[in-house]
Amino acid sequence: MRPSGFSIAIPVSSARPDATSAQMELITSTRVSFGVSTQTACTRGSRTRAAMSS
């Protein structure tokens, strides 16, 4: 437990809520783009498998 670091973190986050919301927005957009890229990779993989088996 480090109360000094804890007390520093609270005023920073409360003083700048826009930074917190921007960070959450960045995390959400990153998660969405990652899901899309994963879906694209799976689609490509299944197409490649179908071409190899035929």
Beta strands, then each sheet from edge to edge (+ up, - down):
end
